[in-house]
Amino acid sequence: MSKWGLAGRVVAAYTAGFLMFLGLRHWQAGLPWAQAVRDAAVFAFIATLGGWVFRRAFRAGERRDDGHDG
C-alpha cells in the first residue's frame, strides 16, 4: 500500500471515530458542543493511534510467521 493510501485510511478512521464520539459526547452526555468537540478529538486520536499500533503488531507477527514457515 502506498503512503497516500495509508494516509487516506488513517484520515478516514480518525474522521469516523471523531464523528462517532462527537455524537456520543454531545447527545448522550449532554455536553456543550465546544467541550464535546474537544473530547471527541482526543478520544478519536487515541482510538486511531491504538488501531495503528495493533496493525503494526499484527503485521510484525505475520512477517515473523512467514519467516519460520520457509
C-alpha positions in Angstrom: 0.0 0.0 0.0 1.3 3.4 -0.9 1.9 6.0 1.8 -1.0 8.1 0.4 -3.3 5.0 0.6 -2.3 4.6 4.3 -2.8 8.3 5.0 -6.2 8.1 3.5 -7.2 5.2 5.7 -5.8 7.0 8.8 -7.8 10.1 8.0 -11.0 8.1 7.3 -10.6 6.2 10.6 -10.0 9.4 12.6 -12.9 11.1 10.9 -15.3 8.2 11.6 -14.1 8.0 15.2 -14.4 11.7 15.7 -18.0 11.8 14.4 -19.0 8.8 16.5 -17.5 10.2 19.7 -18.9 13.7 19.0 -22.4 12.3 18.8 -21.9 10.3 21.9 -20.4 13.1 24.0 -22.9 15.7 22.9 -26.2 13.8 22.8 -25.7 11.1 25.4 -23.5 13.0 27.9 -25.2 16.3 27.3 -22.0 18.3 26.9 -22.0 21.7 25.1 -20.6 21.5 21.5 -17.2 23.0 22.3 -16.5 20.5 25.0 -17.9 17.6 23.0 -15.6 18.6 20.1 -12.5 18.7 22.3 -13.4 15.3 23.9 -14.2 13.7 20.6 -10.9 14.8 19.1 -8.9 13.3 22.0 -10.9 10.0 22.0 -10.7 9.6 18.2 -7.0 10.3 18.3 -6.4 7.7 21.0 -8.6 5.1 19.1 -6.8 5.8 15.8 -3.4 5.5 17.4 -4.4 2.3 19.1 -5.6 0.9 15.8 -2.3 1.8 14.2 -0.3 0.1 17.0 -2.5 -3.0 16.7 -2.0 -3.1 12.9 1.8 -2.8 13.2 1.9 -5.5 15.8 -0.3 -7.8 13.7 1.8 -7.3 10.6 5.1 -7.9 12.5 3.6 -11.2 13.8 2.7 -12.2 10.2 6.2 -11.4 8.9 7.7 -13.4 11.8 5.4 -16.4 11.0 6.2 -16.2 7.3 9.9 -16.3 8.0 9.6 -19.5 10.1 7.5 -21.4 7.5 10.0 -21.3 4.7 
